[in-house]
Amino acid sequence: MAFLGIKRQTVAENLGASFIINKNHVFIYNKRTLFPFYENIIKYIIEKQFQERVMFLGFRDREGMIKELQKTSLLILPSRYESFGMVALEAMACGTPVVASEVGGLAFLVQDGVTGFHFPAEDSEALSDKLITLIENEEIRKNMSENAVSIAKNYDWQIIAQQIIDLYEEVTSE
């Protein structure tokens, strides 16, 4: 579990990238948000000899990202702000539990203890605790994975469109 140190540093430095954990590897994408800290992160990875366990994925198209999410154990979103959190929803649809800052849309989308965990933004200790819980408890991850797929189905465009139509009809009939 040595890679948890990377999470502590990134949250402590308030990075806005997304992280995927797959077995004993950490995959980091959205390098653009890491740019101010990129050199420090690379230096830290080398210093701790994590080169074989930490990979920068860079940009992935939609299909590539879905393939990555389907192979992963959990998604980490240490965001300061998210208006909705589409990547969290995509992860949930792939059966990937999400550990996310309790901010913006993530606070509503990710159901704490059901589809993943929340932690206060910029709180590296709380993030580490949630990660350790998920990494060490396969049964919790499995339950969250199943719940995530089920709840993500409620965000299907057909369902959302029908809800909007129903709302318009309700409002205009009064």
N, C-alpha and C positions, 0 to 999 in steps of 0.2 A: 504493500500500500504506500510505497514511498512517493508515488506520484501526487499524493494529496498535498505535498509541500508546494507543488506548482500552483495548485488552486489557491492556497493561502496567499501566495505572493501575488497572483493575478488579481484576486479580489482586493487585497490590500492596496494595490496600485490602481484599483478602479477600472479595470479593463472591461471593454464591452464586447468581447468576442464570445463565441459559443464553443463549447467543449463537448466532445463525445467520448465516453469511456467504453472500450470494448475489451473485455478481459483485463489484461494488464497494460493496455495501451491507452494513451490520451491522444485524441485527434483534435486539432485546433483549426477552425476555419474562420473566415472573415478577418484575414490578416490585416486588412485596411484599418480596423479599429485598434489593432495591436501596434501599429506603426510607431507611436512614440516610445513604446517599451520593448520593441522587437529585439534590439541588441541586448538589453538586459535579460530578456527571457532566454535567448539563445545562449548567453554566457552562463546563466543559471542551469540550463539543461546540460550543458557540457560539464560544468563544475560538478554536478550531481550524477553524471554519467547516465543520463536518461535518454541519450540519443536513440536507442533502440526502442524506447517506450513512448516517445513523444513525436508525433508527426504533424507537420503543417500541411493540411489538405489543400489550402487555397480554394479558389472558386470551384464549385460543382454545379452543373446544370441540374434541372429538376430531377431527371431520372437518376443521375449520379448521386444526388443527395438522398433520394429515397432508398437507393441500394445501401448507402452507408448507414442510414437510420435503421434499416431492417436488420443489420448485423450487430447493432450496438446494444449495450446493457443499460445505458442511461444517457440522457442529455442534460448538460448543465448550462443554464442561462444566467450568468451573474450580471444581469443588466441593471443599470440605474433607472432606465425608463423603457417601457415597451407599450406602444399604443394598443396592440392586440397580441402579438406573439405568434405569427404564422408558423415559424419554425417549430414552436412548441406543439401546435396543433398537428403539423405534419409528423412530428415524432410520435405523438400519441396515436395517430392513425396507423403508424407502423408498429405499434405495440411497445414503444420505448418510454419508460417512465421518465419524467422531467423533474429536475431539481432547479427551481427558478427563484429569482428574487421576487419578493412579494411587492411588485410594482405594477402600475398600469393594468393592462389587459391580462397579464400573467397571473395576477392575484385572483382573477375570476375564472380564467381558463383552466389553469392547473389546480386541481382539487387536492388540497393538502391532506396527505395520508391516504388518498384514494387513487389518484393518477400520478402522483409524485409527491414532492415536498416543496414547501416554501421556506425561505429564510429571509431575514431582513437584509435589504440591499447593503452591500459593503461590509457585511458581518462575516468575516472569514471563518471564525470559530463555529458559527451556526452552520455555515455551508459545509465545513469539514465534518461536523457531527452527522448531518443528513447523508453525506456521501458514505461515511463509514457504515451507517445503518443500512443503506441500500447495498453496498458492496458485500457486507457480511451476512446479509439475510436474503438468500435466494427466494424463499417463499414470499416475502414481501414484494420483491421485484416482480415475481410471477403474477401475483394478485394485481399489482399496479399496472402491469402490462395488459392484462385482460380488461381491467377497468378502463384503461386509456383508450383502447380500441373501441369499446362500447360507447364511451362518452364522445369520442371524436365523430362517431357516426351522426350525432345530433347536429353537427356543423356542415352536413352535406348541403350543397347549394340548392337542391330541390326543396329540402326541408326549410331552409332559411327563406327562400323565395315564397313558399306557401305561407309561412308565418307573417311575412310582410304583407302579402295579399290579404290575409285574414284580418290583420290589424287595420289596413286601409278600409276594408269593408265594414269593420266594426265602427270605426270613427266616422265614416261617411253615412252610416245608417242611423246615427243618433240625431 
